Amino acid sequence: MNQLLRLALLLVLAALFAHPAGAQDLLTRTDGTEIQVKVVEITPDLVKYRRTDNPDGPLISVRKTEVFRIRYANGTQELGSLPAPAYLPPNPGLSYPTAVPGDEQTAEPVHLSGPRLGFTVLTDGVLSHARDQVGSLNPFLTQFGWQFESRLFRLPNGTSGLVEFVPLVGGLEQGLFIPSVSGILGLRGPKGFEFGLGPNLTPIGADIVLALGTSFRSNGINFPVNLAVVPGHGGARISLLFGFNSRRN
């Protein structure tokens, strides 16, 4: 009996202090998807793992630029392709900046592009000046175009520097072809809010555009929404643009 008690006690102690056999690592992708995995290897470019719900399954590889965070079974964690000391606070339980669209935690440049559509409203002074250049024109114009975005830098608190190039064509619903081009230099906060300014060129002249907006993300696709104001010529042009974009290699 005493031997059985000793054996039982040893088994209990072993269970308490041994590393759990079913310990899992948690991999969080930049689109917010969380996967229970067992990380097998990390190379300069890839994270290789097996899913814990299929431990005998294939070895899966994912680019480090698509990984936001890895939380290991022992409680330590690291972010994407950056070395741990660059972003990890001393306490691994502290929170991290939220990954926002196009701002993966990586030292590599991030490039986004995609279609934009919306409308522009012309105030009276701008409308009068525009009619001198393009003829008959209604104050409400549709806009169609494309957005090209590049991230210049990302700070540890999640703030990013951006440059955008946005060519548009307006007035198609009126049988007109009114091109415009904007170059915007701006900042995006850790929660996705962004603002910027830059030159705007149209047939009625060159002006400064002020823009602000935000982006939403779903299933790896970004959905930006921006309000842009171009003051000048006795009034202003006010545009609301939206669309979607994805990362370009």
N, C-alpha and C positions, 0 to 999 in steps of 0.2 A: 504493500500500500504506500509506504513512504517513498519508494522508488517511483511509483506512478505519480505521486504528488510533485516530486522534484522534476520529473519529465514534463508534467503539465506546466509548472512554473517556468521552466526553461523555454517552452514553446510560446508562452504568453510574452515573456521578455523579448524573445526574438521577433515576434510580430510587432511589438511596440517600437523597437529600435531599428529594425531592418528597413531599407529603402523600399517603399511600396512597389510591388511588382507591376501594378497597373498605372504607375505614375505617367502623367500625360504632359506634353508640351502644348501650349496654345499659340497658334500662328494666326496673326491678324493681317489680312491683306489690305492694300490701300483703298479698296472699295468698301471696307468695313466688314467683310466676311471673316468670321472666326472659324478655325478648323482645329479640332483636337488631333494632334499628330505626335509622332516620335521623330525628332530631328536626327538624321543619320550623319549628314555632312554639310558643311558650309564652305563653299569655294569663293573666290573673289567676285564671281558673277551670279552664282546660283545657291539656293537653299534646297537641299535634298531631304525628303522625309517620306515616311509611310503613315498612312492614316491609322489611328488607333482602333477604328472600327473594322479595319482590314489589315491586321499586322503582318499577315503573310502575303499581302498584295504587292503590286509593283512599286518600285522606288519612283517617287514623283519629284520632278525638279521644277522650281519656279524661280524666275528672275528676282534678284534681291531688290531691284527697283520696284517690284510689285508687292513687296513685303513691308508693312508698316511697323510691326512689332512682333517679337517672339518672346513669350513668357515661358520660361523653362519650369519643369516640375519641381525644382529645388527653390523656386521663388525668384531667381534672378531673371533679368530680361534685357533685351537689347533692341535697338530700332534699326530696321532696314539694313542698308549697306554701310551705314556710318559706324565707326568704332564706338564701343559702349561709352568711353569717357566723354565723348563729345556732347552727349545729351542726357545721359542717365544721372539723376540726382543720387546722393548717398543713400537715401531711403527708397528701395525699389517699390514701395507701396504708394509713392506719390504719383499724381496724375501727370499726363503728358499732353502737349498741345494736340488739338484735334486735327486729324488729317483732313484737309480741305481739297476741293476738286483741283487736280493738276499739281498739287503741292506735296507729293510724296516726300518722305524724309530720305532724301538722297542727295549726294553731291553732284549728280549729273544734271545738266540742263533739262528742263521739262518743256516740251513744245506741244501746244494744243491747236486744233483747227476745226472749223465746222461752219455750217450755214447760219446766217442771221436773217431775220425778217422782222418787220414792225411797221411803224408809221412815224411821220413827222408832221407837226403842226407849225405853220408860219404865222407869226403875229403881223399886224397891219404894216408896220414899217418895212419889215423884211419882205412881205408879200409884194408891196409896191416896187421895191428895188428888184426883186426877182422877175417881175413881169417885164421890166425894162430889158432884161437879159434874155429871157426864154419865151416871152409872149404870154398868151392866156394861160392862167395857172390858178388852180383852186388852192385854198390854204391847207388842205389835208392831202398828204402824199403817202403812198405806200413805199416801203423800202425793202429791197432784197439785196443780199450780198454774202460776204464771207468774212470770217474772223480768223486771224493768225495771231497766236499768243506765244510768248516765250518767257519763262521765269528766269530772272537775272540772278537772284540770290534768295536764300531763306535764312532768317535769323533763328536762334534757339527758341524764342518765344512763339514761333509760328508765323511771324510776319514775313511776307515775300515781296520782292520787287519785280514788277512786270513791265513788259513792253508789248503793245498790241498794234496791229495794222489791220484796218477795217475798210475795205472798199465796198461801196454800196451803189445801187442804181435806184433812183426814185422816179415817181410820176408815171409808171407804166400804165396804171389804171386810167390815166388821162391821155394816153397815146404819146407820152413824152419819154425822153431818155435823159435823165439828169444824173450824171455821175457825181460821186463825192468820195473823198479818200481822207481817212483820219489816222494819225499816228499818235498813240497815247502812251505816256509813261506814268505808271501808277504803283500803288501799294495795295496788297491784299492782307487783311487781318487773319488771325488764327481761326476765326469762325466763318470766314468766307466773304465778309464785307470788303468791298474794294472801291477805290476812287482814283482818279487820275486826270491828267490834262495833256493837251498837245495840239499840234496844228491840224486844221481842217481845210481842205481845198475843194471848192465847187466852182461851177461856171460863174457864180455871182461874186467870187473873190476868195481871199484867204482869211481865215479867222482862227480863233482859239476855241477848242471844244472842252467842256468840263463834263466828266462822266462819273457816275457812281452806280453801284449795283451789287449783286450777290450771285452766287451759283448754288445750285442744288445738284445732288448726285444720286443716281439710281441705277443699279446693275452695271456699274462701271462707266456710265455715260453721264457727262456733265450737262446741265441745263442752265446757262447763264441768262440773267435778266438785267438790263442796264437802262438807265435814264441818262440821256445826254442833252446838254444845253449849249447852244452856240450863240452867244450874244453879239450884237453888232448891227449896223445899218438901221438904227432907230428901232430895234426890236430884238427878237430872238427866234431861233429855230429850236424846237423842243421835240426830241425823238425818244420813243420807247422801243427798244429792240430786245428780242429774245431768240433763242435757237437751241442748238445742242452742239457739242464738240467732243472730241476724244483725243487721246494722246498720239502724237506722231513720233516715230523713232528718229 
